[in-house]
Amino acid sequence: MTLLKIIILSLALFRTPLFLVIGALALISFYSADIDISVVIIEMSRLADTPLLVSLPLFIFTGILLSESKAPSRMLHFSRIFLGWLPGGIAVVTLLVCAVFTAFTGASGITIFALGGLLLPTLLEEGYQERFSMGLITSSGSLGLLFPPSLPLILFGVIAETRIDHLFLAGILPGMLMLLLLIGYSLVKSPGRKARPAYSGREILKGLQVIAWELPLPVILLGGIYGGIFVPGEAAAVTAFYVLVVEVLIHRDIRLRQLPSVMSKSMVLFGGILVILAASMASTNFLIDQQVPTRLFDFIQKYVHDKYSFLLLLNIFLLIVGAMLDIFSALVLIVPLILPIALGYGVDPIHLGIIFLTNLQIGYCTPPVGLNLFLASYRFERPITELYRSTLPFLGILLVTLMIITYLPLLSTLLIQLLG
């Protein structure tokens, strides 16, 4: 059986789909332990009935609709009018627009491809160095993963069985801290002040009209959930319906005949997440049944005696994982294993979720195999080594933010205490 498991693991090196590798390992593990393998099927069907899972396909559909429309251009135009007057205003615009767009699409790759071509020429036109500009966009691509309605936040809530509305609140202050530190650095690196374009009242009003239908989105989502009007699943349905009406019937960026294609893209992404999640949950059940997390905790406790040392080691481990795996695979594989150990050290599961996502977000930009580096290299047609150098200063800032988030848990829990 051990040899068979090694063979199956080696298939992953040949790009065998991850869910097949995980599912096969789960089946073999149950069989070798003389446990009825129907448990795997039962786990998959139980997952499909999870109420929190309803919000995932709806938010994915919302994100794909926004990315396929002209919403990125409208967001950029609106931000330039209202923030372009600041010193370093276009860098601030880049950070904010990327954060908002990633929060709603749930994927940094979509942000880099949808906005990179618009933002890079604009930054260069404003006098920013090319290396700084590429580093800024590459690092900003995953910024919104801590802001609601981020798909990874929802997925962590499903896997860890924690409240998604609490996770939404927990990510706001850490995400704002990250944004503020990056904005501060961007202001320091901004070129000499040029004459800023002066917009007339008419142009400002037109800028508001252009984005008027997208502006209420955060209010509908967060106001609905924390105002007690919607649960997360209902908020996802209302948000998806609103964006559908706006992009198809009002702006008409997406034609009715394009909707099947948008739905297909959305469901393919959701299907991939669901299959990996189901196979992973089956493997998790086996690990729990065999008391693997408990034994792992006992082993770690021999060498790591306090919570803070554990968190430091966890950060190093997750940065490596984030550089090697996409965020969805990393969550479904690692969270079930680490969560019981973190609880043993007294780490709040909500705080753990924010630490997890911050690490995986940074891992996107971590050499040598961070996904954002390769996506940006392809998008900007630049060597990957050039992208490595361009992101290093931003990576340093993100790592400082990670340390603050890790060792200041109040940053993640304060809004829950006040509003939750």
C-alpha positions as CSV (number, residue, x, y, z in Angstrom):
1,M,0.0,0.0,0.0
2,T,2.9,2.4,0.8
3,L,4.4,1.8,-2.6
4,L,1.0,2.4,-4.2
5,K,0.6,5.7,-2.3
6,I,4.1,6.8,-3.5
7,I,3.2,6.0,-7.1
8,I,0.0,8.1,-6.8
9,L,1.8,11.0,-5.2
10,S,4.4,10.9,-8.0
11,L,1.6,11.3,-10.6
12,A,1.1,14.8,-9.2
13,L,4.5,15.7,-10.7
14,F,3.1,14.8,-14.1
15,R,0.2,17.3,-13.7
16,T,-2.4,14.7,-12.8
17,P,-5.5,16.6,-11.6
18,L,-5.2,17.3,-7.8
19,F,-8.6,15.9,-7.0
20,L,-7.8,12.6,-8.5
21,V,-4.6,12.3,-6.5
22,I,-6.3,13.3,-3.2
23,G,-9.3,11.1,-3.8
24,A,-7.2,8.1,-4.7
25,L,-5.1,8.5,-1.6
26,A,-8.3,8.8,0.5
27,L,-9.8,5.6,-1.0
28,I,-6.5,3.6,-0.5
29,S,-6.1,5.0,3.1
30,F,-9.6,3.9,4.1
31,Y,-9.2,0.5,2.4
32,S,-5.8,-0.1,4.1
33,A,-7.3,0.8,7.5
34,D,-10.2,-1.7,6.8
35,I,-12.8,1.2,6.8
36,D,-15.8,1.1,4.5
37,I,-14.8,3.3,1.5
38,S,-18.4,4.4,1.1
39,V,-17.5,7.0,3.8
40,V,-15.8,9.0,0.9
41,I,-19.0,9.2,-1.1
42,I,-21.0,10.1,2.1
43,E,-18.6,12.9,2.8
44,M,-19.0,14.3,-0.7
45,S,-22.8,14.3,-0.5
46,R,-22.7,15.9,2.9
47,L,-20.5,18.7,1.6
48,A,-23.0,19.4,-1.2
49,D,-25.7,20.1,1.4
50,T,-23.5,22.6,3.3
51,P,-25.6,25.9,3.4
52,L,-22.5,28.1,3.4
53,L,-21.4,26.6,0.1
54,V,-24.3,28.2,-1.7
55,S,-22.6,31.6,-1.6
56,L,-19.5,30.4,-3.5
57,P,-20.9,29.8,-7.0
58,L,-22.9,33.1,-6.8
59,F,-19.9,35.2,-5.8
60,I,-17.8,33.4,-8.5
61,F,-20.5,34.3,-11.1
62,T,-20.5,37.9,-9.8
63,G,-16.7,38.1,-10.2
64,I,-16.7,36.7,-13.7
65,L,-19.5,39.1,-14.8
66,L,-17.5,42.1,-13.5
67,S,-14.2,40.9,-15.1
68,E,-16.0,40.3,-18.5
69,S,-17.6,43.7,-18.5
70,K,-16.1,47.2,-18.7
71,A,-16.3,47.7,-15.0
72,P,-12.5,47.8,-14.5
73,S,-12.2,50.7,-16.9
74,R,-15.1,52.5,-15.2
75,M,-13.5,51.9,-11.8
76,L,-10.1,53.3,-13.0
77,H,-11.7,56.4,-14.6
78,F,-13.7,57.2,-11.4
79,S,-10.7,56.7,-9.2
80,R,-8.5,58.9,-11.3
81,I,-11.0,61.8,-11.1
82,F,-11.4,61.6,-7.4
83,L,-7.8,60.6,-6.3
84,G,-5.7,61.7,-9.2
85,W,-5.0,65.1,-7.6
86,L,-3.0,63.4,-4.7
87,P,0.8,63.3,-4.9
88,G,1.3,59.7,-6.1
89,G,-2.4,59.6,-6.8
90,I,-2.2,57.1,-9.7
91,A,-0.3,54.6,-7.5
92,V,-3.0,55.0,-4.8
93,V,-5.6,54.4,-7.5
94,T,-3.8,51.3,-8.6
95,L,-3.8,49.8,-5.1
96,L,-7.4,50.6,-4.4
97,V,-8.8,49.5,-7.7
98,C,-6.8,46.2,-7.6
99,A,-7.9,45.5,-4.0
100,V,-11.6,46.1,-4.8
101,F,-11.5,44.2,-8.0
102,T,-9.7,41.2,-6.5
103,A,-12.2,41.2,-3.6
104,F,-15.1,40.7,-6.0
105,T,-13.4,38.4,-8.5
106,G,-11.6,36.3,-5.9
107,A,-8.5,35.7,-8.1
108,S,-5.4,37.8,-8.5
109,G,-4.7,36.4,-12.0
110,I,-7.9,38.0,-13.3
111,T,-7.0,41.3,-11.7
112,I,-3.5,41.3,-13.3
113,F,-4.9,40.5,-16.7
114,A,-7.9,42.7,-16.6
115,L,-6.2,45.8,-15.1
116,G,-2.5,45.4,-15.8
117,G,-2.8,46.5,-19.4
118,L,-4.7,49.7,-18.3
119,L,-2.6,50.5,-15.3
120,L,1.0,50.0,-16.5
121,P,0.9,52.6,-19.3
122,T,-0.9,55.1,-17.0
123,L,1.8,54.7,-14.3
124,L,4.6,55.1,-16.8
125,E,2.9,58.2,-18.2
126,E,2.8,59.7,-14.7
127,G,6.6,59.3,-14.5
128,Y,6.9,56.1,-12.4
129,Q,9.8,53.8,-13.1
130,E,8.9,50.7,-15.0
131,R,10.3,48.4,-12.4
132,F,8.3,50.1,-9.6
133,S,5.2,50.0,-11.7
134,M,5.4,46.3,-12.5
135,G,6.2,45.5,-8.9
136,L,3.2,47.6,-7.7
137,I,0.7,45.9,-10.1
138,T,2.1,42.4,-9.4
139,S,1.9,42.9,-5.6
140,S,-1.5,44.6,-5.8
141,G,-3.0,41.7,-7.8
142,S,-3.8,39.7,-4.6
143,L,-4.5,42.6,-2.2
144,G,-8.3,42.1,-2.1
145,L,-8.2,38.6,-0.8
146,L,-8.8,39.8,2.8
147,F,-11.8,42.0,1.9
148,P,-15.3,40.7,1.6
149,P,-16.7,38.9,-0.4
150,S,-13.3,37.2,-1.1
151,L,-13.8,33.6,-2.2
152,P,-10.8,32.3,-0.1
153,L,-12.4,33.8,3.0
154,I,-15.6,31.9,2.3
155,L,-13.7,28.7,1.5
156,F,-11.8,29.0,4.8
157,G,-15.1,29.4,6.6
158,V,-16.5,26.3,5.0
159,I,-13.4,24.1,5.7
160,A,-12.9,25.4,9.2
161,E,-16.6,25.6,10.0
162,T,-16.3,29.2,11.2
163,R,-18.8,32.1,10.7
164,I,-18.2,33.7,7.3
165,D,-19.7,37.0,8.4
166,H,-17.1,37.1,11.2
167,L,-14.3,36.3,8.7
168,F,-15.6,39.2,6.5
169,L,-15.2,41.5,9.4
170,A,-11.9,40.1,10.5
171,G,-10.2,40.8,7.2
172,I,-11.1,44.5,6.9
173,L,-8.6,46.0,9.4
174,P,-5.6,43.8,8.4
175,G,-6.4,44.5,4.7
176,M,-6.6,48.2,5.4
177,L,-3.2,48.1,7.2
178,M,-1.6,46.4,4.2
179,L,-3.1,49.0,1.9
180,L,-1.9,51.9,4.0
181,L,1.7,50.7,4.3
182,L,1.8,50.1,0.5
183,I,0.2,53.5,-0.1
184,G,2.8,55.1,2.2
185,Y,5.7,53.5,0.2
186,S,4.1,54.5,-3.1
187,L,3.9,58.1,-2.0
188,V,7.6,58.1,-1.0
189,K,8.5,56.7,-4.4
190,S,6.2,59.0,-6.4
191,P,8.0,61.1,-9.0
192,G,8.2,64.9,-8.8
193,R,4.8,66.5,-8.7
194,K,3.5,67.4,-12.1
195,A,0.6,69.6,-12.9
196,R,-2.5,67.5,-12.1
197,P,-5.4,67.6,-14.5
198,A,-8.2,69.8,-13.2
199,Y,-11.6,68.3,-13.6
200,S,-14.6,70.6,-14.1
201,G,-17.8,70.0,-12.1
202,R,-19.4,68.6,-15.2
203,E,-16.6,66.0,-15.6
204,I,-16.8,65.1,-11.9
205,L,-20.5,64.6,-12.2
206,K,-20.0,62.5,-15.4
207,G,-17.4,60.4,-13.5
208,L,-20.0,59.7,-10.8
209,Q,-22.6,58.8,-13.4
210,V,-20.2,56.3,-15.0
211,I,-19.7,54.3,-11.8
212,A,-23.0,55.1,-10.2
213,W,-24.4,51.6,-10.6
214,E,-21.3,49.8,-9.3
215,L,-20.8,52.1,-6.2
216,P,-23.6,50.5,-4.1
217,L,-22.2,47.0,-4.4
218,P,-20.2,47.1,-1.0
219,V,-23.2,48.7,0.7
220,I,-25.6,46.1,-0.6
221,L,-23.3,43.3,0.5
222,L,-21.9,44.4,3.8
223,G,-24.9,46.5,4.8
224,G,-27.2,43.6,4.0
225,I,-25.2,41.1,6.1
226,Y,-24.4,43.3,9.1
227,G,-27.7,45.1,9.0
228,G,-29.3,41.8,9.7
229,I,-31.2,41.8,6.3
230,F,-29.4,38.9,4.7
231,V,-27.4,35.8,5.7
232,P,-24.2,35.4,3.5
233,G,-26.0,33.1,1.0
234,E,-28.8,35.5,0.5
235,A,-26.4,38.4,0.2
236,A,-24.5,36.5,-2.5
237,A,-27.8,35.9,-4.5
238,V,-28.8,39.6,-4.2
239,T,-25.3,40.7,-5.3
240,A,-25.2,38.4,-8.2
241,F,-28.7,39.4,-9.4
242,Y,-27.8,43.1,-9.0
243,V,-24.6,42.8,-11.0
244,L,-26.4,40.7,-13.7
245,V,-29.0,43.5,-14.2
246,V,-26.4,46.3,-14.2
247,E,-23.9,44.7,-16.6
248,V,-26.5,43.1,-19.0
249,L,-29.5,45.4,-19.0
250,I,-28.2,48.8,-17.9
251,H,-24.6,49.1,-19.2
252,R,-25.1,46.3,-21.8
253,D,-21.4,45.4,-21.6
254,I,-22.4,41.7,-21.7
255,R,-24.9,40.6,-24.3
256,L,-27.6,38.0,-23.6
257,R,-25.9,35.6,-25.9
258,Q,-22.7,35.8,-23.9
259,L,-24.4,34.8,-20.6
260,P,-24.1,31.0,-21.3
261,S,-20.3,31.5,-21.7
262,V,-20.0,33.5,-18.5
263,M,-22.1,30.9,-16.6
264,S,-19.9,28.1,-18.0
265,K,-16.7,29.8,-16.9
266,S,-18.2,30.4,-13.4
267,M,-19.4,26.8,-12.9
268,V,-16.2,25.3,-14.3
269,L,-14.2,27.2,-11.6
270,F,-16.8,26.3,-8.9
271,G,-16.8,22.7,-10.0
272,G,-13.0,22.5,-9.7
273,I,-13.1,23.9,-6.2
274,L,-16.0,21.6,-5.1
275,V,-14.4,18.4,-6.4
276,I,-11.0,19.3,-4.8
277,L,-12.8,20.2,-1.6
278,A,-14.9,17.0,-1.5
279,A,-11.9,14.8,-2.1
280,S,-9.9,16.7,0.5
281,M,-12.6,16.4,3.2
282,A,-12.6,12.6,2.7
283,S,-8.8,12.6,3.3
284,T,-9.3,14.9,6.3
285,N,-11.8,12.4,7.8
286,F,-9.2,9.6,7.5
287,L,-6.6,11.8,9.2
288,I,-8.9,12.6,12.1
289,D,-10.0,9.0,12.4
290,Q,-6.3,8.0,12.7
291,Q,-5.6,10.8,15.1
292,V,-2.9,12.3,12.9
293,P,-3.4,15.9,13.9
294,T,-3.3,14.9,17.6
295,R,-0.1,13.0,17.2
296,L,1.4,15.8,15.1
297,F,0.5,18.3,17.8
298,D,2.2,16.1,20.5
299,F,5.3,15.8,18.3
300,I,5.5,19.6,17.6
301,Q,4.9,20.4,21.3
302,K,8.1,18.6,22.2
303,Y,10.1,21.3,20.3
304,V,7.7,24.3,20.2
305,H,6.6,25.3,23.6
306,D,4.6,28.5,23.1
307,K,2.1,30.0,20.8
308,Y,4.3,32.7,19.4
309,S,7.1,30.3,18.3
310,F,4.4,28.1,16.6
311,L,3.0,31.1,14.7
312,L,6.5,32.0,13.5
313,L,7.0,28.5,12.2
314,L,3.5,28.4,10.7
315,N,4.2,31.6,8.8
316,I,7.4,30.2,7.3
317,F,5.6,27.0,6.3
318,L,2.6,28.8,4.8
319,L,4.8,31.2,2.8
320,I,6.4,28.2,1.2
321,V,3.0,26.5,0.6
322,G,1.7,29.8,-0.9
323,A,4.6,29.9,-3.4
324,M,4.0,26.3,-4.5
325,L,0.2,25.9,-4.6
326,D,-2.7,28.0,-5.7
327,I,-4.7,29.4,-2.9
328,F,-7.7,27.0,-3.2
329,S,-5.6,23.9,-3.2
330,A,-3.5,25.2,-0.3
331,L,-6.6,25.9,1.8
332,V,-8.3,22.5,1.3
333,L,-5.1,20.6,1.9
334,I,-3.5,22.5,4.8
335,V,-6.3,24.0,6.9
336,P,-7.8,20.6,8.2
337,L,-4.3,19.5,9.2
338,I,-3.2,22.8,10.9
339,L,-6.5,23.9,12.5
340,P,-6.5,21.3,15.4
341,I,-2.8,22.1,16.1
342,A,-3.4,25.9,16.2
343,L,-6.4,25.4,18.5
344,G,-4.1,23.3,20.8
345,Y,-1.8,26.4,21.0
346,G,-4.8,28.6,21.8
347,V,-4.9,30.4,18.4
348,D,-8.4,31.9,17.6
349,P,-9.7,30.2,14.4
350,I,-10.8,33.5,13.0
351,H,-7.4,35.0,13.6
352,L,-5.8,31.8,12.1
353,G,-7.9,32.4,8.9
354,I,-6.5,35.9,8.4
355,I,-3.0,34.7,9.0
356,F,-3.5,31.8,6.5
357,L,-4.9,34.1,3.8
358,T,-2.2,36.8,4.4
359,N,0.5,34.2,4.0
360,L,-1.0,32.7,0.9
361,Q,-1.5,36.1,-0.6
362,I,2.1,37.0,-0.1
363,G,3.1,33.6,-1.4
364,Y,1.6,34.6,-4.8
365,C,4.5,37.1,-5.1
366,T,7.3,35.0,-3.4
367,P,10.1,33.7,-5.6
368,P,10.9,31.4,-7.2
369,V,7.4,30.1,-8.1
370,G,4.9,32.6,-6.9
371,L,1.9,32.5,-9.3
372,N,1.6,36.3,-9.7
373,L,5.2,36.6,-10.9
374,F,4.6,34.2,-13.8
375,L,1.2,35.8,-14.7
376,A,2.8,39.3,-14.6
377,S,5.8,38.1,-16.6
378,Y,3.4,36.8,-19.3
379,R,1.1,39.9,-19.2
380,F,3.9,42.5,-19.4
381,E,6.2,40.4,-21.6
382,R,9.2,40.8,-19.3
383,P,11.7,38.1,-18.0
384,I,10.6,36.5,-14.7
385,T,13.9,37.6,-13.1
386,E,13.0,41.2,-13.7
387,L,9.6,40.6,-12.0
388,Y,11.5,39.1,-9.0
389,R,13.5,42.3,-8.5
390,S,10.6,44.6,-9.0
391,T,8.5,42.9,-6.3
392,L,11.1,42.7,-3.6
393,P,10.5,46.1,-1.9
394,F,6.7,45.4,-1.8
395,L,7.4,41.9,-0.5
396,G,9.3,43.3,2.4
397,I,6.4,45.6,3.3
398,L,3.9,42.7,3.0
399,L,6.1,40.6,5.3
400,V,6.2,43.4,7.9
401,T,2.4,43.6,7.7
402,L,2.2,39.8,8.2
403,M,4.2,40.0,11.4
404,I,1.9,42.8,12.8
405,I,-1.2,40.7,11.8
406,T,0.2,37.6,13.4
407,Y,1.3,39.0,16.7
408,L,-1.5,41.6,17.1
409,P,-4.7,39.4,17.0
410,L,-6.8,42.3,18.1
411,L,-6.4,43.7,14.6
412,S,-8.4,40.7,13.3
413,T,-11.0,40.5,16.1
414,L,-11.7,44.1,17.0
415,L,-14.5,44.6,14.5
416,I,-16.1,41.3,15.5
417,Q,-16.1,42.5,19.1
418,L,-17.7,45.8,18.1
419,L,-20.1,44.7,15.4
420,G,-20.3,40.9,15.5
